[in-house]
Amino acid sequence: MGQPARRKGDRDGAPIRLGIRSRTLAVDEAEAQIGALLQWFDGMAAHHPAPIIPVLDEVQHADRILPDGFQLLKSWMSTTRNLPWILCGTPHVAPSLARKGTSGGGAAMGAAAGKGMAGGGADGLEHMELGPIPRDEMAGWIEKQLHGHGVEPEPEVGRRIVEVAGPRTVDRIRLSRHTYLRSLGRDRVGTDEVEAAYGDLILEGSEGFERLWQEFPPYQRAVLRAVAVGVEQLHSQKAAFEYDLPVSSAVTKAVRILREKGQLSEGTPITLTDPFFRGWVLGKAMLDTVG
């Protein structure tokens, strides 16, 4: 955690954006200050003519950001009676909230590519589904952004970013940003820079991916390898032979658990939700020499 959140806004009702800065506060002090800030907003909301709505993105990572983050979120929601919350995250966000006991937790959100949203307050959450931005629309938007920031994209750059990053908007934006950073000082950017940026992000996350890999038992690792390669028939004899998959019931169990952990997509075909972790698995873990 960092210093107290910075508030940005104006008298015309522009959104107030909260940012977390350098790690200078103890966790308990940071939690207390965030709680106090939310109480301040709650008091304001009781008398303000316009709604004041906390919007949290990537909420499925709450426990990574703060110890017992889900429990803290539940507490903050239950003590802010005047704030209608909007919680956004990848599709397993709703089951995660439900497992952690957040008020109103419910069923999974839409397609694996979609963004799950839970809107409401302390009395409960209303669940909504938002699918991924269409591929061509996203690719065109990415190229427009690159052009607007002084880098001319060659044909297919936007499409290649979308293909490599997969359906999640957060991954597409991350790869787009890194591709742009690699291209600073150049007049044009091509698909080779997209591939290089993808490799950079895999390398950047490698230590975390290796720690994550250690958490999976062998039968789950086997399923992750097969899915990373693109195997769709996980219960076939061919897949079992080539990727040392366990018996059919164990494969089913592994898929269920890995989906609950947010590592595998819902629906078919099954994919790894994190494209950078997928790249790491393909590059470093196919022979299980890690760990």
C-alpha positions as semicolon CSV with decimal commas, in nm:
position;residue;x (nm);y (nm);z (nm)
1;M;0,000;0,000;0,000
2;G;0,105;0,357;-0,032
3;Q;0,035;0,702;0,093
4;P;-0,320;0,833;0,135
5;A;-0,513;0,824;-0,189
6;R;-0,489;1,137;-0,398
7;R;-0,820;1,297;-0,489
8;K;-0,867;1,469;-0,823
9;G;-1,186;1,646;-0,922
10;D;-1,344;1,978;-0,998
11;R;-1,650;2,177;-0,910
12;D;-1,832;2,065;-1,222
13;G;-1,870;1,711;-1,097
14;A;-1,584;1,542;-1,283
15;P;-1,497;1,195;-1,152
16;I;-1,270;1,180;-0,849
17;R;-0,984;0,944;-0,920
18;L;-0,795;0,778;-0,638
19;G;-0,433;0,678;-0,680
20;I;-0,197;0,476;-0,464
21;R;0,159;0,601;-0,448
22;S;0,485;0,468;-0,304
23;R;0,495;0,212;-0,025
24;T;0,537;0,443;0,272
25;L;0,254;0,338;0,504
26;A;0,213;0,027;0,712
27;V;-0,070;-0,191;0,588
28;D;-0,292;-0,133;0,892
29;E;-0,247;0,244;0,866
30;A;-0,325;0,238;0,495
31;E;-0,639;0,032;0,560
32;A;-0,751;0,279;0,826
33;Q;-0,697;0,578;0,597
34;I;-0,885;0,419;0,309
35;G;-1,169;0,335;0,546
36;A;-1,176;0,691;0,676
37;L;-1,182;0,828;0,322
38;L;-1,476;0,604;0,234
39;Q;-1,662;0,720;0,544
40;W;-1,602;1,078;0,432
41;F;-1,753;0,998;0,092
42;D;-2,041;0,816;0,262
43;G;-2,122;1,120;0,473
44;M;-2,108;1,344;0,168
45;A;-2,332;1,106;-0,029
46;A;-2,605;1,132;0,234
47;H;-2,666;1,496;0,141
48;H;-2,521;1,535;-0,209
49;P;-2,773;1,569;-0,494
50;A;-2,564;1,356;-0,733
51;P;-2,477;0,992;-0,658
52;I;-2,128;0,916;-0,532
53;I;-2,026;0,573;-0,657
54;P;-1,701;0,389;-0,573
55;V;-1,590;0,195;-0,882
56;L;-1,328;-0,076;-0,826
57;D;-1,167;-0,257;-1,120
58;E;-0,982;-0,591;-1,116
59;V;-1,150;-0,659;-0,783
60;Q;-1,065;-1,029;-0,808
61;H;-0,713;-0,929;-0,698
62;A;-0,830;-0,774;-0,370
63;D;-0,642;-1,029;-0,160
64;R;-0,320;-0,954;-0,349
65;I;-0,346;-0,581;-0,287
66;L;-0,420;-0,605;0,084
67;P;-0,416;-0,894;0,331
68;D;-0,775;-1,016;0,364
69;G;-0,872;-0,771;0,092
70;F;-1,208;-0,936;0,025
71;Q;-1,299;-0,922;0,393
72;L;-1,201;-0,555;0,404
73;L;-1,414;-0,489;0,098
74;K;-1,708;-0,658;0,265
75;S;-1,657;-0,443;0,574
76;W;-1,631;-0,120;0,377
77;M;-1,944;-0,200;0,180
78;S;-2,142;-0,285;0,491
79;T;-2,046;0,037;0,672
80;T;-2,104;0,280;0,384
81;R;-2,480;0,291;0,369
82;N;-2,509;0,572;0,114
83;L;-2,265;0,451;-0,151
84;P;-2,383;0,233;-0,443
85;W;-2,070;0,035;-0,528
86;I;-1,965;-0,093;-0,868
87;L;-1,718;-0,383;-0,861
88;C;-1,558;-0,488;-1,188
89;G;-1,338;-0,783;-1,266
90;T;-1,281;-1,088;-1,477
91;P;-1,561;-1,346;-1,485
92;H;-1,458;-1,534;-1,172
93;V;-1,497;-1,217;-0,964
94;A;-1,851;-1,305;-0,852
95;P;-1,768;-1,655;-0,725
96;S;-1,461;-1,507;-0,555
97;L;-1,676;-1,253;-0,376
98;A;-1,926;-1,521;-0,282
99;R;-1,658;-1,753;-0,144
100;K;-1,515;-1,468;0,061
101;G;-1,855;-1,377;0,198
102;T;-1,906;-1,036;0,039
103;S;-2,266;-0,926;0,054
104;G;-2,464;-1,042;-0,244
105;G;-2,203;-1,265;-0,407
106;G;-2,341;-1,481;-0,683
107;A;-2,287;-1,676;-1,000
108;A;-2,011;-1,654;-1,258
109;M;-2,013;-1,364;-1,501
110;G;-2,069;-1,436;-1,867
111;A;-1,808;-1,551;-2,112
112;A;-1,449;-1,593;-2,008
113;A;-1,353;-1,295;-2,217
114;G;-1,608;-1,070;-2,054
115;K;-1,584;-0,827;-1,770
116;G;-1,797;-0,923;-1,471
117;M;-1,963;-0,641;-1,284
118;A;-2,142;-0,638;-0,953
119;G;-2,335;-0,325;-0,873
120;G;-2,510;-0,241;-0,550
121;G;-2,457;-0,154;-0,189
122;A;-2,456;-0,320;0,149
123;D;-2,795;-0,480;0,088
124;G;-2,678;-0,687;-0,205
125;L;-2,515;-0,694;-0,547
126;E;-2,685;-0,700;-0,882
127;H;-2,477;-0,896;-1,132
128;M;-2,419;-0,779;-1,486
129;E;-2,226;-0,918;-1,781
130;L;-2,014;-0,726;-2,028
131;G;-1,860;-0,914;-2,316
132;P;-1,524;-0,834;-2,473
133;I;-1,483;-0,539;-2,707
134;P;-1,509;-0,672;-3,067
135;R;-1,168;-0,764;-3,207
136;D;-1,174;-0,536;-3,512
137;E;-1,305;-0,243;-3,310
138;M;-1,035;-0,290;-3,047
139;A;-0,761;-0,332;-3,308
140;G;-0,866;-0,012;-3,481
141;W;-0,878;0,178;-3,153
142;I;-0,528;0,060;-3,060
143;E;-0,386;0,173;-3,393
144;K;-0,561;0,508;-3,358
145;Q;-0,405;0,555;-3,014
146;L;-0,057;0,468;-3,142
147;H;-0,096;0,714;-3,428
148;G;-0,223;0,982;-3,193
149;H;0,085;0,942;-2,975
150;G;0,330;0,986;-3,259
151;V;0,396;0,626;-3,364
152;E;0,261;0,514;-3,701
153;P;0,141;0,150;-3,686
154;E;0,208;-0,076;-3,980
155;P;-0,085;-0,282;-4,112
156;E;-0,208;-0,556;-3,878
157;V;-0,037;-0,419;-3,565
158;G;-0,364;-0,366;-3,381
159;R;-0,499;-0,703;-3,490
160;R;-0,180;-0,877;-3,382
161;I;-0,192;-0,715;-3,038
162;V;-0,549;-0,838;-2,995
163;E;-0,457;-1,189;-3,114
164;V;-0,157;-1,220;-2,883
165;A;-0,317;-1,060;-2,577
166;G;-0,642;-1,253;-2,602
167;P;-0,992;-1,137;-2,513
168;R;-0,933;-0,947;-2,189
169;T;-0,919;-0,571;-2,234
170;V;-0,668;-0,530;-1,951
171;D;-0,420;-0,758;-2,133
172;R;-0,476;-0,586;-2,466
173;I;-0,408;-0,247;-2,309
174;R;-0,101;-0,373;-2,128
175;L;0,051;-0,519;-2,444
176;S;-0,042;-0,208;-2,643
177;R;0,126;0,018;-2,391
178;H;0,446;-0,188;-2,385
179;T;0,453;-0,205;-2,764
180;Y;0,426;0,173;-2,771
181;L;0,705;0,216;-2,515
182;R;0,935;-0,008;-2,719
183;S;0,863;0,204;-3,024
184;L;0,942;0,545;-2,878
185;G;1,184;0,735;-3,098
186;R;1,078;0,548;-3,412
187;D;0,847;0,660;-3,688
188;R;0,671;0,327;-3,728
189;V;0,588;0,017;-3,528
190;G;0,541;-0,330;-3,677
191;T;0,424;-0,669;-3,561
192;D;0,781;-0,763;-3,470
193;E;0,764;-0,505;-3,192
194;V;0,440;-0,663;-3,071
195;E;0,613;-1,000;-3,041
196;A;0,910;-0,843;-2,865
197;A;0,683;-0,658;-2,623
198;Y;0,499;-0,982;-2,548
199;G;0,830;-1,150;-2,469
200;D;0,929;-0,861;-2,243
201;L;0,609;-0,894;-2,040
202;I;0,653;-1,269;-2,003
203;L;1,006;-1,212;-1,876
204;E;0,887;-0,934;-1,646
205;G;0,639;-1,170;-1,482
206;S;0,858;-1,480;-1,481
207;E;0,940;-1,483;-1,110
208;G;0,575;-1,454;-1,018
209;F;0,478;-1,718;-1,274
210;E;0,736;-1,957;-1,132
211;R;0,602;-1,908;-0,780
212;L;0,250;-1,961;-0,909
213;W;0,355;-2,280;-1,087
214;Q;0,484;-2,424;-0,762
215;E;0,133;-2,399;-0,618
216;F;-0,016;-2,643;-0,869
217;P;-0,001;-3,019;-0,807
218;P;0,129;-3,233;-1,096
219;Y;-0,213;-3,324;-1,238
220;Q;-0,310;-2,956;-1,262
221;R;0,023;-2,871;-1,425
222;A;-0,043;-3,137;-1,689
223;V;-0,379;-2,979;-1,771
224;L;-0,226;-2,631;-1,785
225;R;0,039;-2,750;-2,031
226;A;-0,216;-2,915;-2,257
227;V;-0,444;-2,611;-2,255
228;A;-0,150;-2,377;-2,319
229;V;-0,063;-2,572;-2,634
230;G;-0,423;-2,553;-2,751
231;V;-0,552;-2,904;-2,682
232;E;-0,932;-2,900;-2,687
233;Q;-1,006;-3,270;-2,630
234;L;-0,857;-3,302;-2,284
235;H;-1,029;-3,635;-2,221
236;S;-0,894;-3,803;-2,535
237;Q;-0,642;-4,086;-2,525
238;K;-0,415;-3,889;-2,758
239;A;-0,403;-3,593;-2,520
240;A;-0,350;-3,820;-2,220
241;F;-0,056;-3,988;-2,393
242;E;0,109;-3,671;-2,528
243;Y;0,073;-3,455;-2,217
244;D;0,072;-3,714;-1,940
245;L;-0,279;-3,620;-1,838
246;P;-0,441;-3,803;-1,547
247;V;-0,758;-4,011;-1,567
248;S;-1,069;-3,840;-1,700
249;S;-1,220;-3,769;-1,359
250;A;-0,898;-3,601;-1,244
251;V;-0,890;-3,386;-1,560
252;T;-1,246;-3,274;-1,488
253;K;-1,150;-3,193;-1,130
254;A;-0,841;-3,001;-1,241
255;V;-1,040;-2,791;-1,488
256;R;-1,298;-2,710;-1,221
257;I;-1,036;-2,608;-0,964
258;L;-0,830;-2,407;-1,213
259;R;-1,142;-2,224;-1,324
260;E;-1,225;-2,143;-0,963
261;K;-0,874;-2,003;-0,926
262;G;-0,924;-1,790;-1,236
263;Q;-0,653;-1,968;-1,435
264;L;-0,879;-2,122;-1,701
265;S;-1,160;-1,968;-1,901
266;E;-1,522;-2,072;-1,885
267;G;-1,689;-2,227;-2,187
268;T;-1,511;-2,378;-2,486
269;P;-1,247;-2,384;-2,606
270;I;-1,074;-2,372;-2,271
271;T;-0,782;-2,129;-2,257
272;L;-0,546;-1,988;-1,997
273;T;-0,691;-1,657;-1,885
274;D;-0,352;-1,485;-1,856
275;P;-0,179;-1,471;-2,197
276;F;0,156;-1,388;-2,039
277;F;0,138;-1,686;-1,804
278;R;0,048;-1,898;-2,107
279;G;0,362;-1,773;-2,283
280;W;0,569;-1,857;-1,976
281;V;0,424;-2,209;-1,959
282;L;0,504;-2,268;-2,326
283;G;0,856;-2,137;-2,288
284;K;0,958;-2,265;-1,948
285;A;0,730;-2,538;-1,814
286;M;0,646;-2,781;-2,094
287;L;0,904;-3,031;-1,969
288;D;0,825;-2,951;-1,605
289;T;1,187;-2,869;-1,530
290;V;1,061;-2,586;-1,308
291;G;1,036;-2,705;-0,950
